Amino acid sequence: MVKADPGAGLNLLYYIRHGEGVDNVARRFSYKNPDNPLTERGRLQALQTAQHLAARSFDGIYCSPMKRALETAQIIASPLKADPIVMEEFREVNVGDLEGMPFNDENWSIYHHLVNEWSSGNTRASFPGGEDYETLWKRMHRGLLQILTDRKGQVLLLVGHAGIFSATLKDLCPGTDLNWLKSAEYYNCAITKLEIESRNGDLQGRLIDWANYDHLDEQALSRVPGIPPMNDPA
């Protein structure tokens, strides 16, 4: 079993971005509806991720309720003889009025503006009809506490989304270089590793590896970022 350092009381948490979904190919925002499954390539990505992780053992596997995340988690969990636990807290960012809208420059500009506001400290800025950062971080924090409380030296896996993973990293792992994060590639089924502990209701994480896709071959890899590189705020 892969283990964090039990003496330090740390857990090892794998973030897995879901495989390519129908809505990724359709190039539209999807927080709740539409909610479509993986594409054929998305299933291949999940299968190669499962093969890469098959020699490891996990103390818990969790996922977002979105079909693209659940299906990815089920494929990864199958050779491990485990069942993923679905948690609403790990759903993608609620983009409100952008839901179902196409990935075009105008809509990405709205998205980037809000995320830049969050990284600049305006945590009450919200997507029109959607959520602000305080709400997003509160539910992510709540979900992570549920899976981490009373765990020490364990290995966990969470299948979810680029938006929520990226946006909340600054509070989960203080000191993260946000300028680097905004431009980092984040492809489907990329693997992120964190050391993390829960202590008295507080979370403290340390980033080990961000969005690694070396386990995917060229047939599986879709070199389309989950979030296009962010421009500097105007």
N, C-alpha and C positions, 0 to 999 in steps of 0.2 A: 504493500500500500504506500502511495506517495503521502508523505507527512510533512507538515510544517514542523517547526521546532517546538516539541511539547514543553520543553523546559521554559520557553519564553511565553507559553500560553497562547501562541498564535495559531490561527487557522489559515489554511490555504484555500482561497476562493478563486475558482475559474469562472470568468465571464465568457460565455459563448454568444456571439451575435448569431441570430437565426440564419438559416439558409435562404437562398434567393426565393422570394415569394412572388405570386402572381401580381401583387400590387407594386412590387419593385419593378417588374418588367413593364407594367402599365404606366409607371412613372407618376404615381399619385400618392398623396399623403394618406396614411391609414393608421389611425389611433384605435378605432373601435369598429367602425363600419365604413367602407367595406372590410371584410375579414376573410381573406382567401388563403388557401393552402400554399405549399411549396410548388415550385416548378420542377420539371424533371432534373434540371441542373441543381436546384436547391436540394433535392433529395440526394443527389450524388455528393454534394458538399457535406451534407449531414452524415452520409455513409463514410466518407473519408475521414471526417472528424471522429466518428465512432471507432473506426479502425485505429486511428492514432491514439485514442484514449483507452482502448480495450485492455491494455496491460495494467492500467491503473485501477484503483479501487476508491470509491467515493462513499462518504458517510451520509450524503444526501444529495438529491438532484431536484432542482426547482426550475420553474419556468413561468413566463408570462402566459396569460390565457389566450393570446392571439394564436390563430391556427398555425401561422408560419413558425412561431416559437414552440408551440406544443408539439407539432409534428417533428421538428428538429430534435427536441428533447427526447421524444419517444424513440427515434432512430438511434440516438446516442446511447440511451439507457438500455436498449434491447440486449446487446451483447454483455452488458454488465448485470443482467438479470435484476433490473431495478425498474421502479415505476416513478416517473417524475411527478412532483407535487406542484399543482397549478396554484399560483398566488396572484390575486388581482393587483397587489401592490407593485408588481413588476411590469404592468402594462406600459406601452410606449407613452411618450409625452402626449398629453391631451392638447392637440393643436387647434381645437375649437372650430372656427369657421374655415380653416384650411382643410378640414377632413374631406377626403375624396377629391380634393383639388389637384390639378396637374402640377408636376415638377417643372415650373418655368421660372424665369429670372425674377419676375414680380413676386411670386409666392415664396421663393427662397429668400428674397430680400426681406420679406416680413419675418420669416423664421430667423434669419441671421440677426436682424435687428433685436429681436426679443432675447436671443441667447447672448448677444453682446451686452445687452442691458443687465442680464443676470450676472455675467462675469465681471461687470463693472460695479456690482454691489446693489443694483436696483432689483431686489428680490420680489418686489410686489408688481413688477411689470408682468402683464399676462397676455396670452394669446386671446384675441377677440373671441369670446364664447368658450375659451379654454381655461387652462390653469396657469398660475404664476409659479415662480420658482419655489417659494415657501411651501406651497401645496405639493409640488413635485418632490422636493427633498423630504418633506414630512412623510409621504407615503413610501418612498424608497427607504428611508431610515427605519420606518416601522417594519417593513418587510425584512430588511437585513437583520434587525434585532430579533425578529421571530425565528429566523433560521440559525442565528449565531449565539443567542443567549445560552449560557451554561456549556458551551462547546469550547474545548481546548485541544489544540494539536490535531484537529480534524480537517478533512478535505471535502469541500463542497463544490457543486457545479450549478451555475445559474444560466439558463438560456433566455436571452431577452433581446433588447433593442439598442441600436446605436445611439439614439437620441437621449434616452434616460441614462444609459451608462456614461456617455460623454459629459452630459450637463452636470451630473451629480459628483463627478470624480473630484472636483475641487474641494468639496467638503468632506468626502470620504478619505481622500489622501491630500491633506493640506500641503501646500508647497508645490503642487503640480504646476508645471509651466504651461499656462493657458494658451500662450501664443503657439507653442509647439503642438498642443492638443488640437487647436483649431485647424491646423494644416496636416495633421497625421492621417494617413490612409486608414480606412476602416471598412474592410470588405466582408461579404457574407461568410459566416462560419469562422471568422477570425477569433483567436483565443487570447484572452487577457488573463494574467495571473496577478493576484493580490495577496499579500499577507494581511490579515485583519483580526482584530480582537474586539470583543464586546465587554465593557467593564462599567458596571453601575449605570446602565442605560446609555452609555456613550460608545461611539464607534471610532476606532482608529485604524486606518489602513495604510499600507505602503505598496506602491506600484512596483511590480517586479518586471512585467513584460506586457506591452500594450499591443493588442490587435495583430497578433502573429498569424500569418497565413501560410507558413512554410510547409504545412502538412497537406496542402491542397495542390493537386497537379494542374497543368495548364488547361486540361479539359474541364475541370471543375471550377477553377478560379474565374470569377466574374470581376474584372477590374473596374467596378463602378462603386465609388464610395457611398457609404450609407448617408452621409451628409456632405455636400460639396464643400470645398475649402471656403472658410469664412473670410470675407473681406474685412478690413479695418472699419469700425463704425464711422459713419459720416460725421 
